[in-house]
Amino acid sequence: MRRFLALLAATLLTAAGAQAAPKAAVFPFELIDDSLDGQYLGARAEEEERLALATAELRKLVAQEAGYDVVDLGPLKSEIEKAAPLYKCNGCEVELARKAGAEFAITAAVRKYTNLLLSLHIYVTEVSTGKLTKMYRIDIRGNTDESWLRGVRWLVARGLVGS
């Protein structure tokens, strides 16, 4: 009987302490290119690849470090592409996140002023209310894989984790 009660108590404590991680829809990074060369020459192939790299890193860190359960956005790929850029869609990411079964919509953008000066932005919106709950920004120097990844890691470590 004592074993049974001890096992029951341990099970109840474990169940009470283990809350489900909040579900988050982490949307792809987008580029806002305000640079002179971007205005005349358009998107560069290496920046498109860098957006995918930064997105993969953000999704990984949001799950591993920030404690979110990242939902699969694959089934909504065409809808996301149609709505893009999300920073101009007036909150459409909330409905897309709702369709994916998420409690939070996480959007991100890189604003490029020049090839040397850029800033990374991450926005967290609560799906149930549609309100922006968190916003993080960091300026980075250099338009390289390393600088973008360092910026993503810094934002997650100093913002999303523990908040």
C-alpha positions in Angstrom: 0.0 0.0 0.0 2.9 2.4 0.8 4.4 1.7 -2.6 1.2 2.4 -4.3 0.7 5.7 -2.4 4.3 6.7 -3.1 3.9 5.9 -6.8 0.6 7.8 -6.9 2.1 10.9 -5.2 5.1 10.9 -7.6 2.8 10.6 -10.6 0.6 13.4 -9.4 3.6 15.7 -8.7 5.1 14.9 -12.1 1.8 15.6 -13.9 1.2 18.8 -11.9 4.8 20.1 -12.6 4.8 19.2 -16.3 2.8 21.9 -18.1 2.5 21.7 -21.8 4.8 24.0 -23.7 2.9 26.9 -25.5 2.6 26.2 -29.2 4.2 28.8 -31.5 4.0 29.3 -35.2 7.5 30.6 -36.2 7.2 32.3 -39.6 10.1 32.7 -42.0 12.4 35.7 -41.6 11.7 38.5 -44.1 14.0 41.0 -45.6 13.2 44.7 -45.5 15.9 46.1 -47.8 16.2 49.9 -47.4 19.7 50.0 -48.9 20.5 51.8 -52.0 21.8 48.8 -53.9 18.7 46.8 -52.8 16.4 49.5 -54.2 18.2 49.3 -57.6 19.4 45.7 -57.8 16.8 43.8 -55.7 17.3 40.8 -53.5 20.6 39.0 -53.6 20.7 35.2 -53.7 23.0 34.9 -50.6 20.5 37.0 -48.6 17.6 34.7 -49.6 19.7 31.8 -48.4 20.6 33.7 -45.2 16.9 34.3 -44.5 16.4 30.5 -44.6 19.4 29.9 -42.4 18.2 32.5 -39.8 14.7 31.0 -39.9 16.0 27.5 -39.2 18.1 28.8 -36.3 15.2 30.7 -34.8 12.9 27.7 -35.0 15.5 25.5 -33.4 16.2 27.9 -30.6 12.6 28.8 -29.9 12.0 25.1 -29.3 15.2 24.2 -27.5 15.9 27.4 -25.5 12.7 29.3 -25.2 10.5 26.4 -24.4 7.9 26.7 -27.1 6.4 23.8 -29.1 7.0 24.9 -32.7 4.1 23.9 -34.9 4.5 22.7 -38.5 3.7 25.5 -41.0 4.2 23.2 -44.1 0.5 22.8 -44.8 0.1 26.6 -44.8 3.1 27.3 -47.1 1.1 28.6 -50.0 -1.1 30.8 -47.8 2.0 32.2 -46.1 3.7 32.9 -49.5 0.5 34.6 -50.7 0.2 36.8 -47.6 3.9 37.7 -47.7 5.5 40.0 -46.7 3.9 39.4 -43.3 5.2 42.8 -42.0 2.8 44.5 -44.4 -0.2 42.1 -44.0 -1.8 43.9 -41.1 -1.9 41.0 -38.7 -2.6 38.2 -41.1 0.0 36.1 -39.2 -2.5 35.7 -36.3 -5.0 33.9 -38.5 -2.3 31.8 -40.1 -1.0 30.8 -36.6 -4.6 30.0 -35.5 -5.0 27.7 -38.5 -1.8 26.0 -37.5 -3.0 25.4 -34.0 -0.6 27.8 -32.3 -1.1 30.0 -29.3 1.6 32.5 -30.4 2.7 33.9 -33.8 6.4 34.6 -34.0 7.5 36.8 -37.0 10.9 38.0 -37.8 12.5 40.5 -40.1 16.0 41.7 -41.1 16.1 45.4 -42.0 19.0 46.2 -44.2 20.2 49.8 -44.2 23.5 49.1 -45.9 25.7 46.1 -46.4 27.3 46.9 -43.1 24.3 48.1 -41.0 21.4 45.8 -40.4 18.9 45.1 -37.6 17.1 42.0 -36.6 13.6 42.1 -35.3 11.5 39.4 -33.6 7.8 39.9 -32.8 5.6 37.6 -30.6 1.9 38.0 -30.9 -0.7 36.2 -28.8 -3.2 34.5 -31.1 -6.2 34.6 -28.8 -6.1 38.4 -28.5 -4.1 39.4 -31.6 -2.0 41.6 -29.4 1.8 42.0 -29.8 3.2 40.8 -26.5 6.9 40.9 -27.1 9.2 42.7 -29.4 13.0 42.3 -29.7 15.6 44.1 -31.8 19.3 44.1 -32.2 21.6 46.0 -34.6 24.2 43.9 -36.3 27.3 44.8 -38.3 28.0 42.9 -41.5 25.8 41.1 -44.0 27.2 37.6 -43.3 25.8 34.2 -42.1 27.8 34.6 -38.9 26.5 38.1 -38.0 22.9 37.1 -38.7 23.1 33.9 -36.7 24.9 35.7 -33.8 22.0 38.2 -33.8 19.3 35.5 -33.8 21.1 33.7 -30.9 21.5 36.9 -28.9 17.8 37.9 -29.3 16.6 34.5 -28.2 19.0 34.2 -25.3 18.4 37.7 -24.0 14.7 38.0 -25.0 12.6 34.9 -25.6 14.3 32.8 -22.9 13.0 33.5 -19.5 10.4 36.0 -20.6 
